[in-house]
Amino acid sequence: MIVREMMSKTILSTSKIYDYVVNPYVGCQHGCRYCYARFMRRFTGHREAWGDFVDVKVNAADLLAREIHKKRRGVVWMSGVCDPYQPLEEKYRLTRRCLEILVRHGWPVAIQTRSPLVTRDLDLLKEAAEANAGLSVTTADDAVRRLFEPLAPSIPERLDALEALHRGGIRTYAMIAPLLPGAERLMEYLRDRVDYVLVDRMNYRHAAWVYRKHGMEESISDGYFARAGREITAACRRAKIRCEIVF
Ligand code: SF4
């Protein structure tokens, strides 16, 4: 793993998903097989595989403290092309320092992560003007998770994190994306832990070989996505949880 500290030029970028996005890191230690963010390699000069390098924007919080005064208040997404709570965050605390600034200025935040480290910042999220905290939970089967997300925290750890956030009074969501084999059973575990659910099939191009290697091609078919989408929607309706299928 190559870790490089660097100075970024900007940090608060406009986003198509929310108003803004903050990425304190370039690269991601979780190295998910299907990750769409691997296109970022092109902009870094890194030759290592996706998951084998991280650039740490050590001036992220200083930049945000300046840029927040130059932009109109809006929802800030953390993060779009890295996991803001990847293991290096424990040492660098860049996500936390950025959150402190956003909270202090009363800006709304939307967190998206695969890591229970997010619960470290429960105190800050409670103080936020508005906070949505989401865990990406892609399957109910941790053996499947290990095939596609071998370096990311386990599914039970993510469910525990959702529970802690939800109990802490934070508005929580599960991002079921990509919809991996076994995702259709997730609502059994999510019903008391989330306020809403987002589902997407995403782009499976980079991970197609994993499906082939393990004989799971059926789970990449339109038929599987339609069936899993129906089952999750029905389970959400029974649990009275809002569900958005975005494919
Ligand atoms: S956690 Fe997110 S950004 Fe990181 S490798 Fe996985 S999908 Fe990509």
Boltz pocket constraint, residues with backbone or C-beta under 6 A from the ligand:
constraints:
  - pocket:
      binder: B
      contacts: [[A, 28], [A, 29], [A, 30], [A, 31], [A, 32], [A, 34], [A, 35], [A, 36], [A, 37], [A, 80], [A, 81], [A, 82], [A, 83], [A, 114], [A, 152]]
      max_distance: 6.0
